[in-house]
Amino acid sequence: MALHVIANRVGPAEKTALLTLPWATPLAEWPEEYVVPLPRGLSRHVVRIVRAGRSTLAVKETEPEIAMREYRLLRDLRRLDLPTVVPQGVVTGRTDPDGNELPAALVTEHLQFSLPYRSLFRHGLGAENLPELVDALVVLLVRLHLADFYWGDVSLSNVLFRRSAGGFAAYLVDAETGELKSSLSDGMREYDVTVAGENVFAELLDLQAGEELDPDVGAHEIVDLLAERYAALWGQLTAVEEFDTAEMWRIEQRIERLNELGFDVDELEIITDLGGDTVRIQPKVVEAGHYSRELQGLTGLGVEDAQARRLLNDLASFTAHHDLGREDRAVVANQWLTTIYEPLVAMMPADHRGKLEPPEFFHEVLVHRWFLSEQAGHEVDIFDSAADYIANVLPNRPDELVAAD
């Protein structure tokens, strides 16, 4: 059978690099020259992180029909601007030198500066950070549900986490059991939350058995927290709210509350009763990324939403400190970008740039500045804070761009 490659829109060099991978060898036996020592999560399939030319890819062996279905589903989710890995292609028709058939391969782009949950705990994540991890998983699940996506196998193992302003952002990695629906029922949403609780419970017990998590952590409490956070966020985004016509300001308040959660309101359904005394509102379409889009529009920076919110706060402080409130905001943002953000990020030593992404480094410096200022009793210069952080904190952080498994 001839090798058959279906690839995403990539350049000739990337296509050539993809074709030169050793497809006639079972993935588990690929030589070290192709395999990159990056951490990967648990999987029911053989998965390897590999180098193809200048690209770093994740390759998963599976059945041809399953690989094609997941490839198309990931492409659909990316079109909806949802946080998933980027699908690059499917390889079928693989045979070894003896003519024996080999599994098909799903190829996705490796998500830089991302880690599976087990690696996070090996890199120093503690029990106190579990709520942040749960929040990231909940936000991802809610975003997928808002897009009428049924996951079917929600777990920490099926996502990758990236640091985001001290917290985490979760990305869908395994969509094999998922399905985009025309309308997602409450029963399907509840089933996903139930499965999430069961899987997370088992994963936490597994971490405790491997002595990677404090044995005193109550797995049941974390599962209850997951369900509570999901219900709270889903309710905040979709619940119907009724109030008196004299309280029309509550419409704007509802929108601001959603913006604070990082979501945009595309449309509101507003209904008044027959007497005109009561107003009923419900967000029709809510979309995440409010702060990311705002910052990108001002500066061109593409960052996680929580990072964008932190950077926008620093931009606001810069504006107030220099009394630039009457100036054009885009002009002020450019001044902040060229005199604060870019020079500070450029201070990061080249041999430490695999530890943190630039916006996360900037966030870490802001936090460090707060501690230094508190100790000194006065505000410490941000560049002095960055120098102290680089000298005393950054060298002790693990390398998260290329890390040993």
C-alpha positions in Angstrom: 0.0 0.0 0.0 1.4 3.5 -0.9 2.0 6.0 1.8 -0.8 8.6 1.9 -0.3 12.0 3.6 -3.0 14.5 4.2 -1.4 17.7 5.4 -2.6 21.1 6.6 -1.5 24.2 4.7 2.2 24.1 5.2 5.1 25.2 3.0 7.2 22.9 0.7 10.0 22.7 3.3 7.6 21.5 6.0 6.0 19.0 3.7 9.4 17.6 2.7 10.4 17.3 6.3 7.2 15.5 7.1 7.8 13.0 4.3 11.3 12.3 5.5 10.2 11.0 8.9 10.7 7.2 9.3 7.1 6.1 8.6 8.2 2.5 7.8 9.2 2.1 11.4 6.8 1.6 14.3 6.6 4.9 16.2 7.8 3.3 19.5 11.0 2.3 17.7 11.8 5.7 16.1 15.6 6.5 16.5 16.7 9.2 18.9 17.7 11.5 16.0 14.0 12.2 15.4 12.6 12.1 18.9 12.7 15.3 21.0 13.1 14.8 24.8 9.9 16.8 25.7 7.5 15.7 28.4 4.3 14.1 27.2 1.2 13.0 29.0 -0.3 9.5 29.5 -2.1 8.1 26.4 -3.8 4.9 25.3 -1.8 5.2 22.1 1.9 5.4 21.3 2.8 9.1 21.2 6.1 10.7 20.4 7.3 14.4 20.2 9.5 14.6 17.1 11.5 17.1 15.1 10.7 17.5 11.4 12.9 20.2 9.8 12.3 23.3 11.9 9.0 22.1 13.3 8.4 20.2 16.5 5.4 17.8 16.1 3.4 15.4 18.2 2.8 12.1 16.4 0.1 9.6 17.6 -0.5 6.1 16.2 -4.1 5.1 15.8 -6.7 3.6 13.4 -7.0 5.5 10.0 -10.7 6.3 10.5 -10.1 7.6 14.0 -7.1 9.7 12.9 -9.0 11.3 10.1 -12.0 12.0 12.3 -9.9 13.6 15.0 -7.9 15.6 12.4 -11.0 17.1 11.0 -12.6 17.8 14.4 -9.4 19.6 15.6 -9.5 21.7 12.4 -13.2 22.6 13.1 -12.4 23.5 16.7 -9.5 25.7 15.6 -11.8 27.5 13.2 -14.0 28.3 16.2 -10.9 29.8 17.8 -11.0 27.3 20.6 -7.8 26.4 22.6 -6.6 23.1 21.0 -3.4 21.8 19.5 -3.0 22.6 15.8 -3.6 19.6 13.5 -0.9 19.2 10.8 -1.8 16.0 9.0 -2.7 12.3 8.8 -0.4 9.6 7.5 -1.9 6.3 6.3 -0.8 3.4 4.2 2.2 2.8 6.4 4.0 -0.6 6.0 7.3 -1.9 7.5 10.1 -3.3 5.2 8.5 -6.7 5.4 5.2 -5.4 4.1 3.3 -5.6 7.4 0.8 -2.8 7.9 1.5 -0.2 10.5 -1.1 2.1 12.3 -2.0 5.4 10.8 -0.5 8.5 12.4 -2.2 11.8 13.5 0.3 14.7 13.4 -0.2 17.9 15.4 2.0 20.9 16.1 3.7 20.8 19.5 2.4 23.5 21.8 5.4 25.4 23.0 5.9 26.1 26.7 3.2 23.6 27.5 3.4 20.8 30.0 1.2 17.8 30.9 -0.1 17.9 34.4 2.4 15.2 35.7 5.4 17.3 34.6 4.0 20.4 36.3 4.0 18.4 39.6 7.5 17.2 38.9 8.5 20.8 38.3 7.4 21.9 41.8 3.7 22.4 41.5 2.1 21.8 44.9 -1.2 21.0 46.4 -1.9 24.7 46.8 -1.9 25.1 43.0 -4.5 22.4 42.4 -7.4 25.0 42.4 -5.7 26.9 39.6 -5.3 23.7 37.6 -9.0 22.9 38.1 -10.0 26.4 37.1 -8.0 26.1 33.8 -9.7 22.8 33.1 -13.1 24.2 33.9 -12.6 27.3 31.7 -11.6 25.0 28.8 -14.6 22.7 29.3 -17.0 25.7 29.5 -15.6 27.2 26.3 -16.0 23.9 24.5 -19.6 23.5 25.8 -20.5 27.0 24.7 -19.4 25.9 21.2 -21.7 22.8 21.5 -18.7 20.5 21.7 -19.2 17.2 23.6 -15.9 16.0 24.9 -16.7 12.5 26.3 -13.4 12.0 28.0 -12.5 15.0 30.1 -9.3 14.5 32.1 -6.1 16.2 33.1 -4.3 13.7 30.8 -6.1 15.0 27.7 -5.0 18.6 28.1 -1.7 20.5 28.1 -1.2 23.5 30.4 0.6 26.7 29.7 1.4 29.2 32.4 -0.7 32.4 32.3 0.0 35.3 34.7 0.7 33.0 37.6 -2.2 30.6 36.8 -2.7 28.2 33.9 -4.4 28.0 30.5 -5.6 24.6 29.3 -5.5 23.3 25.7 -7.4 20.3 24.4 -5.0 17.7 23.1 -7.1 14.5 22.6 -10.4 15.0 20.8 -10.8 11.3 19.9 -14.1 10.9 21.8 -15.4 14.4 21.1 -18.2 15.5 18.8 -19.5 18.9 17.6 -23.2 19.0 18.1 -25.8 21.3 16.5 -27.0 21.8 20.1 -25.5 20.5 23.3 -28.0 19.1 25.8 -27.8 19.7 29.6 -27.5 15.9 30.0 -24.4 15.8 27.8 -22.8 18.7 29.7 -23.6 17.0 33.0 -22.1 13.8 31.8 -18.9 15.6 30.8 -18.6 17.1 34.3 -19.2 13.7 35.8 -16.6 12.0 33.7 -14.2 14.9 34.5 -14.7 14.3 38.2 -14.1 10.5 37.9 -11.0 10.9 35.8 -9.5 13.7 37.9 -10.1 11.7 41.1 -8.2 8.7 39.6 -5.4 10.9 38.3 -4.9 12.6 41.8 -4.8 9.2 43.5 -2.3 8.1 40.9 -0.1 11.1 41.7 -0.4 10.3 45.4 0.6 6.7 44.8 3.7 7.9 42.9 4.5 10.3 45.8 4.2 13.3 43.5 1.3 14.8 45.4 0.8 15.3 49.2 -1.1 12.2 50.5 -3.2 14.5 52.7 -4.8 16.2 49.7 -8.5 15.2 49.6 -9.2 14.0 46.0 -13.0 14.1 46.8 -12.7 17.8 47.7 -10.9 18.7 44.4 -13.6 16.8 42.5 -16.3 18.7 44.3 -14.4 22.0 43.6 -14.4 21.1 39.9 -18.2 20.6 39.8 -18.8 23.8 41.8 -16.5 26.0 39.7 -18.1 24.6 36.5 -21.6 25.3 37.7 -20.7 28.8 38.9 -19.0 29.8 35.6 -21.7 28.3 33.4 -24.3 30.0 35.4 -22.5 33.4 35.2 -22.2 33.1 31.5 -25.6 31.7 30.5 -28.1 32.3 33.4 -31.3 34.3 32.8 -31.5 37.5 35.0 -34.7 39.4 35.8 -35.0 42.9 37.3 -37.2 46.0 37.4 -37.1 48.4 34.5 -35.8 51.0 37.0 -32.6 48.9 37.2 -31.5 49.0 33.5 -28.0 49.7 34.6 -27.8 46.0 35.6 -27.5 45.2 31.8 -24.2 47.0 31.7 -23.2 45.5 35.0 -23.8 42.0 33.6 -21.7 42.7 30.6 -18.8 44.1 32.7 -19.0 41.0 35.0 -18.6 38.8 31.9 -15.7 40.9 30.6 -14.0 40.5 34.0 -14.2 36.7 33.5 -12.5 37.2 30.1 -15.6 36.7 27.9 -17.2 39.0 25.3 -20.9 39.3 24.8 -21.8 39.2 21.2 -25.6 39.4 21.6 -28.0 39.9 24.5 -31.6 38.6 24.5 -33.7 41.3 26.3 -37.4 40.7 26.9 -39.8 42.9 28.8 -43.1 41.6 30.3 -46.5 42.8 29.0 -46.7 45.5 31.6 -43.2 46.7 30.9 -42.2 46.5 34.5 -39.8 43.6 34.4 -36.8 43.0 32.1 -35.3 39.6 31.4 -31.8 39.3 30.0 -29.7 36.4 28.9 -26.4 36.4 27.0 -26.9 34.7 23.6 -23.3 34.2 22.5 -20.3 34.6 24.8 -16.8 34.3 23.5 -13.5 34.1 25.5 -10.5 36.2 24.8 -11.8 39.7 25.7 -8.5 41.0 27.1 -6.3 39.2 24.6 -8.1 40.9 21.7 -7.9 44.3 23.4 -4.2 44.1 24.0 -3.5 42.7 20.5 -5.5 45.6 19.0 -3.4 48.1 21.0 0.1 46.5 20.8 0.0 43.5 18.4 1.0 41.2 21.3 -0.7 37.8 21.2 -0.8 36.4 24.7 -3.0 34.4 27.0 -6.1 36.2 28.3 -4.9 36.4 32.0 -1.5 37.7 30.8 -3.2 40.3 28.7 -5.2 41.5 31.6 -2.1 41.9 33.7 -0.3 43.7 30.9 -3.3 46.0 30.4 -3.2 46.9 34.1 0.5 47.8 33.8 -0.3 49.9 30.7 -3.0 51.7 32.8 -0.4 52.3 35.5 2.0 53.7 32.9 -0.7 56.0 31.6 -1.5 57.3 35.0 2.1 57.7 36.1 3.0 59.8 33.0 -0.3 61.7 33.0 -1.2 60.5 29.5 -4.9 59.9 30.1 -5.9 62.5 27.5 -3.6 61.0 24.8 -4.7 58.6 22.2 -4.7 55.1 23.8 -3.0 53.4 20.9 -0.2 56.0 21.0 0.3 55.5 24.7 0.3 51.7 24.2 3.1 52.0 21.7 5.1 54.2 24.1 4.6 51.5 26.8 5.5 48.7 24.4 8.8 50.4 23.2 10.0 51.9 26.5 8.8 49.3 29.1 7.7 45.9 27.7 10.2 45.3 24.9 13.4 46.5 26.7 12.4 44.5 29.8 11.8 41.3 27.9 15.1 41.8 26.1 16.9 41.6 29.5 16.2 37.9 29.7 19.4 36.0 29.1 19.5 33.9 26.0 20.3 30.8 27.9 17.2 31.2 30.1 14.6 31.9 27.4 13.4 28.3 27.5 12.1 28.8 31.0 9.3 31.3 30.4 7.5 33.0 27.6 8.1 36.8 27.3 4.6 37.8 28.7 4.9 35.3 31.6 8.4 36.7 32.3 7.0 40.2 32.4 4.2 39.1 34.8 6.8 37.4 37.1 8.9 40.6 37.2 5.7 42.6 38.2 5.1 40.2 41.0 8.7 40.3 42.1 8.7 44.1 42.0 5.7 44.1 44.4 7.7 41.9 46.9 10.8 44.0 46.6 8.8 47.3 47.0 7.1 45.9 50.1 10.5 45.0 51.6 12.1 48.3 50.7 9.1 50.4 51.8 9.0 52.3 48.5 8.4 51.5 44.9 11.4 49.8 43.2 12.2 50.6 39.6 10.8 47.9 37.3 14.1 47.4 35.5 16.0 47.1 38.8 13.3 44.5 39.7 13.9 42.6 36.5 17.7 42.5 37.1 17.1 41.2 40.6 14.7 38.6 39.3 17.1 37.4 36.6 19.9 37.2 39.1 18.1 35.5 42.0 14.9 33.8 40.8 15.1 32.9 37.1 18.1 30.6 37.3 16.2 28.3 39.7 13.2 27.9 37.4 12.9 24.7 35.3 13.3 24.8 31.6 9.8 24.4 30.1 10.5 24.9 26.4 12.7 21.8 26.1 12.6 19.6 29.2 13.7 16.1 29.9 10.9 13.6 30.3 
